[in-house]
Amino acid sequence: MNKRTVEHIITWRHLALGTALALSGLGSSLAQTQVPAPAAEPPKAAAAEPADPASAPASAALLPAVRTSGQTQYLTGGVGQDESQVIKAESRHWPLALEFAVRAPQGRAQFAADVDVQIRNAAGQQVLKARSEGPFLLVKLAPGHYTVHATLASQSQQKPVQIEKDKPLRLLISWPPGNGQASPE
């Protein structure tokens, strides 16, 4: 082999090793020691408006679209492990995170989808009407008292919730075995 061929082989092996380390998580310390390239232009100041909860930079592409019911924004999904993990991580940015499951006779509960959800405020006014497209429903609500009505396969449940400022609330709603269509996690 000539010197140029050896250099190419070493370069490809180095790239393959770096990729393998990055994928295995062992390359994180290497990434921390690298000096970032200078930016072409300085970053611009962010606008002074509240961040959109669905705008996580790395995972935004995996998040389902934010929807609106009346004046209330919500996000639903979680089908598949990747989307499920992204929504779980995103839930800390939303005042209310609902998770739906069907209890299994033995073992772990299974996620449930196609849950009809209505949320009413303390005055009894409906602030959200939606159907979950997966086991998670994230809802942007103002602080206050609400009642969550969830229906799966004609079995309804009602849960009171209190939303507090800067304190995300996670609520698991589960049904007995054999109710509705559950999908494995």
C-alpha positions in Angstrom: 0.0 0.0 0.0 1.2 3.5 -0.7 1.2 6.3 1.9 -2.0 7.9 0.5 -4.0 4.7 0.8 -2.8 4.2 4.4 -3.8 7.8 5.3 -7.3 7.1 3.8 -7.7 3.9 5.7 -6.6 5.6 9.0 -9.0 8.5 8.3 -12.0 6.1 7.6 -11.2 4.1 10.7 -11.0 7.3 12.8 -14.4 8.4 11.5 -15.9 5.0 12.1 -14.5 4.9 15.6 -15.8 8.4 16.3 -19.2 7.4 15.0 -19.3 4.3 17.1 -18.2 6.2 20.2 -20.9 8.8 19.6 -23.6 6.2 19.1 -22.6 4.3 22.2 -22.5 7.4 24.3 -18.8 7.0 25.1 -17.9 9.9 22.8 -19.7 12.5 24.8 -16.5 13.5 26.7 -14.7 13.9 23.3 -17.5 16.2 22.1 -17.1 18.4 25.2 -13.4 18.9 24.6 -13.8 20.1 21.0 -13.7 23.8 20.4 -16.8 25.0 18.4 -16.1 26.9 15.2 -16.7 30.6 15.4 -20.1 31.8 14.3 -20.4 33.6 11.0 -22.3 36.4 12.7 -23.2 37.0 16.3 -26.5 35.5 17.5 -29.5 37.9 17.6 -31.3 38.6 20.8 -34.4 36.6 21.4 -37.7 38.4 21.3 -39.3 39.1 24.7 -42.3 36.8 24.3 -43.0 33.5 26.0 -41.5 30.4 24.4 -43.8 28.1 22.5 -43.9 24.8 24.5 -43.6 22.7 21.3 -40.4 24.4 20.1 -37.7 22.1 21.6 -34.8 22.5 19.1 -33.6 18.9 18.8 -36.9 17.1 19.2 -39.3 19.5 17.6 -39.4 17.4 14.4 -40.6 14.4 16.4 -43.4 16.3 18.3 -46.9 16.2 16.9 -48.4 19.5 15.8 -49.8 21.8 18.5 -53.6 22.1 18.0 -56.3 24.4 19.4 -59.7 23.7 20.9 -61.4 27.0 21.5 -58.7 29.1 23.2 -56.8 26.1 24.5 -53.7 24.7 22.9 -52.9 21.0 23.2 -50.7 18.3 21.7 -51.6 14.6 21.5 -49.7 11.5 20.5 -47.0 9.2 21.8 -47.4 6.3 19.4 -44.0 4.6 19.1 -41.1 4.8 21.5 -39.4 7.8 20.0 -42.5 10.0 19.9 -43.4 8.8 23.4 -40.1 9.7 24.9 -40.1 13.2 23.2 -43.6 13.9 24.5 -42.7 12.8 28.0 -39.7 15.1 28.0 -41.8 18.0 26.6 -44.5 17.5 29.2 -42.5 19.5 31.8 -43.2 22.6 29.7 -47.0 22.1 29.7 -49.3 22.9 32.7 -51.2 19.6 32.3 -50.0 16.2 31.0 -52.5 13.5 30.7 -51.5 9.8 30.2 -54.0 7.1 29.3 -53.6 3.4 30.0 -55.6 0.2 30.3 -54.6 -1.9 33.4 -53.4 -5.4 32.5 -54.6 -8.4 34.5 -50.9 -9.3 35.1 -47.9 -7.2 34.4 -47.7 -3.6 33.2 -50.6 -1.5 32.0 -50.8 -0.8 28.3 -51.1 2.6 26.7 -54.5 3.6 25.4 -55.4 5.9 22.5 -58.6 7.2 21.1 -59.7 8.7 24.4 -62.3 11.4 24.2 -61.4 14.2 26.6 -63.3 17.3 27.8 -61.9 19.7 30.3 -64.2 22.2 32.1 -63.1 25.2 34.2 -64.5 25.9 37.7 -67.5 27.7 36.1 -68.4 24.6 34.2 -67.4 26.0 30.8 -65.8 23.6 28.4 -62.2 24.8 27.7 -61.1 21.7 25.7 -62.7 19.0 23.7 -60.3 16.6 21.9 -59.6 13.0 21.1 -56.2 11.6 22.0 -54.3 10.1 19.1 -52.0 8.3 21.5 -51.5 7.8 25.2 -50.5 11.4 25.9 -52.4 14.7 25.8 -50.5 17.8 26.8 -52.7 20.9 27.6 -51.9 24.5 28.0 -54.2 25.8 30.8 -54.2 28.9 32.9 -53.8 28.4 36.7 -57.1 27.4 38.2 -59.5 24.5 39.0 -60.7 22.2 36.3 -62.4 18.9 35.8 -61.1 16.3 33.3 -63.7 14.0 31.7 -62.1 11.1 29.8 -64.0 8.4 27.9 -62.6 5.2 26.5 -64.9 2.6 24.9 -68.0 4.2 26.5 -66.5 4.1 30.1 -66.0 7.6 31.5 -64.0 9.0 34.3 -64.0 12.4 35.9 -60.9 13.8 37.7 -60.6 17.2 39.4 -57.3 19.0 38.8 -55.7 22.2 40.1 -53.3 23.9 37.8 -50.7 26.1 39.5 -48.3 28.5 37.8 -44.9 27.0 37.0 -45.9 23.6 38.5 -46.7 21.1 35.7 -49.2 18.4 36.6 -49.1 14.9 35.3 -52.3 12.8 35.6 -52.5 9.1 34.8 -56.0 8.0 33.9 -56.4 4.2 33.6 -59.3 1.8 32.9 -59.8 -1.8 34.0 -58.5 -4.7 31.9 -60.4 -5.4 28.6 -61.6 -1.8 28.2 -60.9 -0.2 24.8 -58.1 -0.7 22.5 -54.7 -0.7 24.1 -51.4 -0.9 22.3 -48.2 -2.2 23.8 -45.7 0.5 25.0 
